[in-house]
Amino acid sequence: MKNTTYILVTLLAFSATLLTSCGKDNPKPDPQPEPGGGGTLPALILSQDFTKGLGGFTVQDKEKGGFTKAIWKVETGDNAKYGAQAAASENNGQKCYQAESWLISPEIDLTNYKSDVYLYFNHAFAYLSKSDGSKVSSPEKHFFVKVSEDNGATWVDRELPKWLVPYSYFELAQSGNIPLGLFKGKKIKIAFVYKSTTEFAPTWEITNLTVSTERQELLPDDAGDQYKSVSGWMELPQVKDASAWHAHTTILRFDRVRDYSFSYNEPCLVSDWVAYPLYEQFTKNRVNRSNSNWEKDPFLKTQSNVSSGGSYEFSTKGYDRGHQIPSGDRLGGAMTNQHTFYCSNVTPQLHDFNSGVWEKLESAVRTWSASSDTMYVVTGCIADNTCETVKDHDGKAVAVPKAYYKALLRLKGGNYIAAGFYLKHENTTKEYKEFALSVKELEQKTGMTFFVNLPSDKAAAIKAEDPKNNSFWNLK
């Protein structure tokens, strides 16, 4: 990771539905599973919010290697939001100690359970790569989940379904559902095992933990019934493949807020869409464009590599590294601007298109946002296996989108209006006004369903309005 990333120690989030912060820009958290009724066993077996302390969990240090501080700990004050943290290093990972420390749960009674049981949690890590990029370790060498059915005499490893890539920097992620069916009818303990070496002593953070008969599901298209203003994720379209859906968050003016969500098309190596809220705190010029810091997205193991060496390999065709969420939409902080330079946010875009009609449309969106409470934006591209391709710096074929679009939802004073734009990916001298259409028409062109969290009694009318007939957009 670049040094600019290491300046900000911030906890980022993977799943929009799992954030528990009460910041004004966050969605309402998912409710805890309700206990079963009618004499049935409760679905929720254990829930621990580590931001409030270790609860009944205990720490066993197996080895400290001369490290004098606590390895597993929960901070107080503002840093309590980071949950249970394990680290055996000093100076932001520069001095490392060989250590091993276990965070062990209280006894969990599964003796009467016959259905499947799952463990899942949210976690983050950092300092698995040296700041100069010279060396990288693997999370599987340092972080382990173990289960014991004999009060700790023996332990069985449980594999995590989801890992972030090693150069992740405090990106909060779901563990995925870890099956505990092997231990049905038994009493168990769960251990989170941290190991470090004198070369790598990363930080591991766990914010919360659940043991339940109900699997953790990703349901970002669940509209709910309490969305209002910027407290709901109003920008989200319907998510057809939850496994391809990811969300970055950031710290903006001392508040944890969502940055943007995206759905990644791995065969084409581009994001099908990127969705985000846009308002003054994001666009206010506090930092410069992070132009030289193109980086891989820490959520994706397979992605295009345009992180160095300029544009795509066949740059003679005139393809830029075109942003979906523009850098200019994220100048309110260094971290959030850096996120726009992730490879997941980049597509091969004709230079004249990128610097012409598309850039003018991006500028117009910021202008419209300036007189709105919030502008909700979905930017997407049309890419499939019939597309032309160009090579990235690893020689992988990246789809060149056939078209680009924007779906806009303006919130002002509790009222919504919407506009859509659909542009073929070709050089043109036309103005963006000529590509405007209703969101309903855009849905028909793209096969998408936009703004699923709009109130159902208002959504149809808002989406059907022709933006050319609304003076706000100034499209005539």
Disulfide bonds with the S-S distance in Angstrom:
none
